[in-house]
Amino acid sequence: MVDSRGVVESTIYDRDLAAPAGAGGRHPLPEAAAFGAAMRAAGVRAARAVVVYDAAAAMAAARAWWLLHYFGHPDATVLDGGLAAWVAAGGALATGAESPAAGDFTPRPGGMPVLTAAAAAVRARTGILLDARAPERFRGESEPIDPVAGHIPGARNRPTTENLTGAGTFRDPEALRAELAAAGVHAGASAQTGAYCGSGITAAHTVLALELAGVRAALYPGSWSEWVSDPARPVATGP
């Protein structure tokens, strides 16, 4: 879930959608074996479509969507608007625990582009690196989690909240393309575009928005939490 500061709280991320915090940041990519086991326990099958949803603003759902594609699932999508949209459309709700039959999904990493810290620095200088955090965190005015405030030099700020309508659904592709163009991202810019956030969670939401707009962007999984773990890496503040 996301708190009033725009910070994603650790819940399912620490259990299924990330490896333990360490040198790779607060939410490193999970090991293939661990992610595969979690998905099979949830009933995920290689030949069956997966729809991911959450009860917030698709932050967790976008991370799960990204991981499923990164690990090679051919057909994973996000329910736009999440649980609220389902209920508003008259969808039925069940109570109690679910016990799905075990799935057969075998993860094979490499299905989505990723950036290392060094590659993110290059992308910020030579292409477009979007910072998905709140503006005050990007500017270095506030940092509620990580030990250093600021942003990767050359990055451009576009908070994940700008991906959504007031109803909590993603903006339509045309609107996203227009807004992203204002940030310098244009169709055909896939090879030059990347995204990061505090720990690689909300940046997946930005990668999904870019995908809807027709741009395949790379994710920097370690994000700011990994970046500032090395004091030799430069830090910028301000707009």
Rosetta blueprint (number, residue, H / E / L):
1 M L
2 V E
3 D L
4 S L
5 R L
6 G L
7 V L
8 V E
9 E L
10 S L
11 T L
12 I H
13 Y H
14 D H
15 R H
16 D H
17 L H
18 A L
19 A L
20 P L
21 A L
22 G E
23 A L
24 G L
25 G E
26 R L
27 H L
28 P L
29 L L
30 P L
31 E L
32 A H
33 A H
34 A H
35 F H
36 G H
37 A H
38 A H
39 M H
40 R H
41 A H
42 A L
43 G L
44 V L
45 R L
46 A L
47 A L
48 R L
49 A L
50 V E
51 V E
52 V E
53 Y L
54 D L
55 A L
56 A L
57 A L
58 A L
59 M H
60 A H
61 A H
62 A H
63 R H
64 A H
65 W H
66 W H
67 L H
68 L H
69 H H
70 Y H
71 F L
72 G L
73 H L
74 P L
75 D L
76 A E
77 T E
78 V E
79 L L
80 D L
81 G L
82 G H
83 L H
84 A H
85 A H
86 W H
87 V H
88 A H
89 A L
90 G L
91 G L
92 A L
93 L L
94 A L
95 T L
96 G L
97 A L
98 E L
99 S L
100 P L
101 A L
102 A L
103 G L
104 D L
105 F L
106 T L
107 P L
108 R L
109 P L
110 G L
111 G L
112 M L
113 P L
114 V E
115 L L
116 T L
117 A H
118 A H
119 A H
120 A H
121 A H
122 V H
123 R H
124 A H
125 R H
126 T H
127 G L
128 I E
129 L E
130 L E
131 D E
132 A L
133 R L
134 A L
135 P H
136 E H
137 R H
138 F H
139 R L
140 G L
141 E L
142 S L
143 E L
144 P L
145 I L
146 D L
147 P L
148 V L
149 A L
150 G L
151 H E
152 I L
153 P L
154 G L
155 A L
156 R E
157 N E
158 R L
159 P L
160 T H
161 T H
162 E H
163 N H
164 L E
165 T L
166 G L
167 A L
168 G L
169 T L
170 F E
171 R L
172 D L
173 P H
174 E H
175 A H
176 L H
177 R H
178 A H
179 E H
180 L H
181 A H
182 A H
183 A L
184 G L
185 V L
186 H L
187 A L
188 G L
189 A L
190 S H
191 A H
192 Q H
193 T E
194 G E
195 A E
196 Y E
197 C L
198 G L
199 S L
200 G L
201 I L
202 T H
203 A H
204 A H
205 H H
206 T H
207 V H
208 L H
209 A H
210 L H
211 E H
212 L H
213 A L
214 G L
215 V L
216 R L
217 A L
218 A E
219 L E
220 Y L
221 P L
222 G L
223 S H
224 W H
225 S H
226 E H
227 W H
228 V L
229 S L
230 D L
231 P L
232 A L
233 R L
234 P L
235 V L
236 A E
237 T L
238 G L
239 P L
